[in-house]
Amino acid sequence: MAKKKSDGFQSAAGLIRYFDSEDEKAIRINPWLVIGIAVGLIVIVELMRQIFPT
């Protein structure tokens, strides 16, 4: 009879541990900066649509 592999939980635990750890060398961006850039781009695009209608 074939043996059942039971390493599903262990590999999931390894992935959780891998994604849960934070890299010390990673670039950290403030979430408010990302929101500000998105809002700024929206404003620029809307202004360009008003200035140069198609």
N, C-alpha and C positions, 0 to 999 in steps of 0.2 A: 504494500500500500504506500502511496505517496505521502510524504510528510507535508503538513500544512506550514506555510511560512507565517510567522506572527510578528513581523517587524514593521507593520504599518504604524503602530502607535509610536514606536521608537523613532522612525524617520520623521513622523509629524512633529514629535517633540524636538527633534534636532532643527527642523525648519523654523519652528516657533522661537527657539532659542537664538537661531541665526538672525531672524528678522527683528527680534526684540532688542538685540544689543545695538548700541549706537556706536558708530565709528568716530573716533576722536579727531580724525583728519578730514571728516566730511564737511562740506560747505553748509553752513546753517543760515537759512534765510528766514527772516521774520515773516510770519503769515500776513501781517498787516501790510508789509511791503508788496507782497504778491497781489493783494486786493487793491492796493493803491495803483499799481502798474496797470492792472486790468481796467480799473475805472478810468484812468488816464487815457488808455488806448481807446476806450469806448467814446470818451469825449472828443478825442482827436478825429476819430472816424466820423462821428456825427457832425462835427464842424466842417469837415471836408465835404460831406454830403450836402450841407447847406451852401457852402461856397461854390462847389462845382456840381450842380444838379445835372443828372443825365436825362 
